[in-house]
Amino acid sequence: MKTGDWARDPEGLYRHSRGGVITVARLGELGVPSMTCYRRCRPGKPWQRLLPGVVLLNSGTPTRRQLIDAALLYAGPDAVVTGAVSCRRQGLRGMPDNPFLLHLLVPLEHKVGSSGYVIVERTTRLPQATVVDGVPLAPLVRSVLDCCRRLGSRQDVSALLAEAVQRGVPVPELFAELDAGSSRGTAIPREALHRIADGARSAAEVDAMKVWRMSGLPEPLWNHELRDENGEYIATADGYFVSAGLAWEVDSYDFHFGKQQYAATVARNARYAAAGIVVLQTLPSRLRTEPKRVAEELVAAHRAAIARNRAA
């Protein structure tokens, strides 16, 4: 495009952009002076500045894809998306959605820094990216833990790690990534991951382990398969107190059953009753909002189950 042609053919600029996102340097190559670029990004003008040296060729609200493309243009060709955005693009949903922050990994020698909605992390451990819909994504193991290191909330961290494990991310790989990376922000993820490795299979069950520790009761068998005297399957209890014959079920909608499986839950409880096993059901939300009260209920149920066994 010759100097000045862009003014007569503004659509030509769009064809050289990423869905309307383009660098000031590239615009200069197309004949648009840098001062003109910035002048057209002033309030009320037709373009807008998204990041230093990166503009959007319209004044409307940018889409998330445009924000991602702008960040990749800003950070350079070796940048890799990690953290929450990468997790979400690889199918996970257990992370906060607001505000929109994009975490990028770049080689250590790159001098680019964080700006606006973009967190730039310089690293000696730049992962091999998987390109999904044109976006270079860090492997899920790395993305999950990069997200966890910045969440801060135990509940959010537990939920994301539990979902990742349920989707097939091996626990040993998560531990290996924790050990290989920076120790900054890893205390909460490491604690949650140890609980998952001990047997928890959902964020609710991670919370259940914390409540159990408050109760002072002997440790139950986590995710324990129970069968009757004939070897017939009864259920897999979230927690089973052997000496009391008490099954503790944390009936989480997200991780255990959908509404269509209500009948299956009723049938499970009937099998428990037929086998003489006492059941305590707890809603996962109460593990977080009423942990002391739930611990008291657990102790009371355990005491009642012991008394029932002695009377039998």
C-alpha positions in Angstrom: 0.0 0.0 0.0 1.5 3.3 -1.1 1.8 6.3 1.2 -1.6 8.0 1.3 -3.5 5.1 -0.2 -4.8 4.0 3.2 -6.9 7.2 3.4 -8.6 6.4 0.1 -9.0 2.7 1.0 -9.5 2.3 4.8 -10.7 -1.2 4.3 -7.3 -2.1 3.0 -5.9 -1.4 6.5 -8.4 -3.9 8.0 -7.2 -6.6 5.6 -3.7 -6.2 7.0 -4.9 -6.5 10.6 -6.0 -9.3 13.0 -9.7 -8.7 13.0 -9.2 -5.0 13.3 -6.2 -5.1 15.6 -2.9 -3.9 14.3 0.4 -2.4 15.5 1.4 1.2 15.0 4.6 -0.1 13.4 2.7 -2.1 10.8 0.5 0.9 10.1 3.7 2.9 9.5 4.7 0.3 6.9 1.4 0.8 5.2 1.9 4.5 5.0 0.1 5.7 8.1 2.3 8.2 10.1 2.5 7.3 13.8 1.2 10.8 14.8 -1.8 10.1 12.6 -2.4 6.8 14.4 -2.4 8.4 17.8 -4.5 11.3 16.7 -7.1 8.9 15.4 -7.2 7.2 18.8 -8.3 10.3 20.7 -11.7 10.5 22.3 -14.4 10.8 19.7 -12.1 9.6 16.9 -12.6 6.4 14.8 -9.8 4.2 16.3 -8.7 3.4 19.8 -5.5 2.4 21.6 -5.6 -1.0 23.2 -2.0 -1.3 24.4 1.2 0.6 23.8 1.8 0.5 20.1 -1.3 -1.5 19.3 -4.6 0.0 18.1 -8.1 -1.2 17.1 -9.4 0.1 13.8 -12.8 1.0 15.3 -14.1 2.8 18.4 -16.5 0.1 19.6 -16.1 -2.2 22.6 -13.3 -4.7 21.7 -14.1 -8.4 21.8 -12.1 -10.8 24.0 -10.5 -12.2 20.9 -9.4 -8.7 19.8 -8.0 -8.1 23.3 -6.1 -11.4 23.1 -4.7 -10.6 19.6 -3.7 -7.1 20.8 -1.8 -8.6 23.7 0.0 -11.1 21.5 1.0 -8.3 19.1 2.2 -6.2 22.0 4.2 -9.0 23.6 5.9 -10.4 20.5 5.8 -13.5 18.4 7.1 -15.9 21.1 4.4 -15.0 23.6 2.2 -17.8 25.0 -1.2 -17.4 26.7 -1.4 -19.1 30.1 -3.6 -18.7 33.3 -7.3 -18.3 33.3 -7.8 -17.5 29.6 -5.8 -20.5 28.6 -7.7 -22.7 31.0 -11.0 -21.5 29.7 -10.0 -22.0 26.1 -9.1 -25.6 27.0 -12.4 -26.3 28.5 -12.2 -25.5 32.2 -14.6 -23.2 33.9 -13.7 -23.2 37.6 -12.1 -19.8 37.7 -13.3 -16.3 38.3 -14.4 -14.4 35.1 -13.9 -10.8 36.2 -12.0 -8.7 35.7 -10.6 -9.7 32.3 -6.8 -10.2 32.8 -4.6 -11.9 30.2 -1.5 -13.7 31.5 1.3 -14.1 28.9 4.6 -15.9 29.2 7.6 -14.5 27.2 11.3 -15.5 27.0 13.4 -14.1 29.8 15.4 -11.9 27.4 12.4 -10.0 26.2 12.1 -6.6 27.7 8.3 -6.1 27.4 6.5 -5.5 30.6 2.9 -5.8 31.9 0.5 -3.1 30.7 -3.3 -2.6 31.2 -5.1 -5.9 31.2 -2.0 -7.8 30.2 0.2 -9.6 32.8 3.6 -10.4 31.2 5.8 -13.0 32.9 9.3 -13.4 31.7 10.5 -16.9 32.1 13.3 -19.3 31.4 10.7 -22.1 31.2 8.7 -21.0 28.2 6.5 -24.0 27.3 5.8 -25.5 23.9 2.5 -23.9 22.9 -0.6 -25.6 21.6 -2.2 -23.4 19.0 -6.0 -23.4 19.3 -8.0 -21.3 16.9 -4.9 -19.3 16.2 -4.1 -18.6 19.9 -0.9 -20.1 21.3 -1.8 -21.7 24.7 0.4 -23.1 27.4 -0.1 -26.8 28.3 -3.1 -27.2 30.7 -0.9 -28.3 33.6 1.1 -25.0 33.3 -2.0 -22.9 32.7 -3.8 -24.3 35.7 -1.0 -23.6 38.1 -0.2 -20.2 36.7 -3.8 -19.3 37.3 -3.8 -20.8 40.8 -0.7 -18.8 41.8 -2.6 -15.6 41.2 -6.1 -16.5 42.6 -5.5 -16.2 46.3 -8.8 -17.7 47.3 -8.5 -21.3 48.7 -12.0 -22.1 47.4 -11.2 -20.9 43.9 -7.9 -22.8 43.8 -9.5 -26.0 45.1 -12.3 -25.8 42.5 -9.9 -25.2 39.6 -7.5 -28.0 40.7 -10.3 -30.4 41.3 -11.8 -29.8 37.9 -8.5 -30.2 36.2 -7.9 -33.5 37.9 -11.4 -34.7 37.0 -10.7 -33.7 33.3 -7.7 -36.0 33.3 -4.7 -33.9 34.3 -2.5 -36.2 36.3 -1.8 -35.2 39.9 1.9 -36.1 39.6 2.3 -33.7 36.7 0.7 -30.9 38.7 3.1 -31.6 41.6 6.1 -31.7 39.2 5.1 -28.3 37.7 4.7 -26.8 41.2 8.3 -28.0 42.0 9.8 -26.8 38.7 8.3 -23.3 38.8 8.7 -20.3 41.0 7.6 -20.8 44.7 5.8 -17.5 44.7 2.1 -18.0 45.3 2.3 -21.8 45.5 1.4 -22.4 49.2 -2.4 -22.5 48.7 -2.2 -24.6 45.5 0.2 -27.1 47.1 -2.1 -27.5 50.1 -5.1 -28.0 48.0 -3.3 -30.4 45.7 -2.1 -32.5 48.6 -5.7 -32.9 49.8 -6.8 -33.9 46.3 -3.9 -36.4 46.2 -5.1 -37.8 49.6 -8.4 -38.7 48.0 -10.5 -35.6 47.3 -12.1 -35.6 43.9 -13.9 -32.3 44.0 -13.6 -28.8 45.5 -16.4 -29.8 47.9 -14.5 -32.9 49.1 -11.4 -30.7 49.6 -13.5 -28.6 51.9 -14.9 -31.7 53.5 -11.4 -32.7 54.5 -10.9 -29.4 56.2 -14.1 -29.8 58.2 -13.2 -33.3 59.2 -9.9 -32.0 60.7 -12.0 -29.6 62.8 -14.1 -32.5 64.1 -11.4 -34.4 65.9 -12.8 -37.7 64.6 -10.6 -40.5 63.3 -9.9 -40.1 59.6 -12.4 -41.8 57.3 -11.6 -43.7 54.2 -12.0 -41.2 51.4 -13.9 -42.2 48.2 -14.2 -45.7 49.6 -16.1 -48.4 47.7 -18.5 -50.3 49.9 -20.0 -53.8 49.1 -22.3 -56.0 51.1 -21.6 -59.5 52.5 -22.5 -60.9 49.0 -20.1 -58.6 47.3 -22.9 -56.5 45.8 -22.0 -52.9 45.3 -23.6 -50.4 47.7 -21.9 -47.1 47.0 -18.7 -45.2 46.9 -18.8 -43.0 50.0 -17.1 -39.6 50.0 -16.0 -40.4 53.5 -16.5 -43.7 55.4 -15.9 -44.0 59.2 -15.3 -47.8 59.5 -15.7 -48.1 63.3 -19.0 -46.3 63.3 -20.5 -47.6 60.0 -21.1 -44.0 59.0 -21.0 -42.8 55.4 -20.6 -39.1 54.8 -21.9 -37.9 51.4 -21.1 -34.4 50.1 -23.8 -34.2 47.5 -22.4 -31.5 45.2 -24.5 -30.7 42.1 -21.4 -29.8 40.0 -19.4 -32.9 40.7 -21.7 -35.7 41.9 -25.1 -35.6 40.3 -27.4 -33.6 38.0 -31.1 -33.1 38.6 -31.9 -36.1 36.4 -30.0 -38.4 38.7 -32.1 -37.6 41.8 -33.6 -41.1 41.7 -30.1 -42.6 41.7 -29.3 -40.7 44.9 -32.4 -42.0 46.5 -31.6 -45.6 45.5 -28.1 -45.2 46.9 -29.4 -44.1 50.2 -31.8 -47.1 50.2 -28.8 -49.4 49.7 -27.0 -47.8 52.6 -30.1 -48.4 54.8 -30.4 -52.0 53.7 -26.8 -52.6 54.6 -27.2 -51.0 58.0 -25.0 -48.0 57.2 -25.9 -44.6 58.6 -25.6 -41.8 56.1 -24.9 -38.1 56.8 -25.6 -35.9 53.7 -24.1 -32.4 53.6 -24.6 -29.7 51.0 -21.2 -28.4 49.7 -22.0 -24.8 50.3 -22.4 -25.4 54.0 -18.8 -26.7 54.2 -17.7 -23.1 53.4 -20.5 -21.1 55.1 -21.0 -23.2 58.3 -17.8 -25.4 58.8 -18.0 -25.4 62.6 -21.7 -26.4 62.5 -21.1 -29.1 59.9 -18.2 -30.4 62.1 -20.6 -30.6 65.0 -23.2 -32.5 62.9 -20.5 -34.9 61.8 -19.5 -35.6 65.4 -23.1 -36.1 66.5 -23.8 -38.5 63.5 -20.6 -40.4 64.4 -21.7 -40.7 68.0 -25.2 -41.8 67.1 -23.8 -44.4 64.7 -21.5 -45.8 67.4 -24.4 -46.0 69.8 -26.6 -47.8 67.2 -23.9 -50.4 66.6 -23.5 -51.1 70.3 -27.3 -51.5 70.7 -27.6 -53.8 67.8 
